[in-house]
Amino acid sequence: MNKRNILGWSGIFMCIFSIFFAIWAGGWWGIVGGVILAVEGLKVDPINSMWVGIGILRFVAAGVIGWFSFAVLFSFGSLLLHMADV
């Protein structure tokens, strides 16, 4: 394997990984985790307003988190593909 082949495969892997990581970061961590955190904050006897606030913030910012993580990882993957001249 030469250097161009390794760069090409690494770039393809990073572009594919960016899709799955963005779905996890925006979907699971942001939306599901945010809702769970807000609900847990409401269930405790004295309501934990910090958990509720952070949960709502995670839910609201889920799209931005997903798109930003996708953009950063995909740009590095495409840079590797460009360096490999694929």
Order of alpha helices (4+ residues) and beta strands (2+ residues): alpha-alpha-alpha-alpha
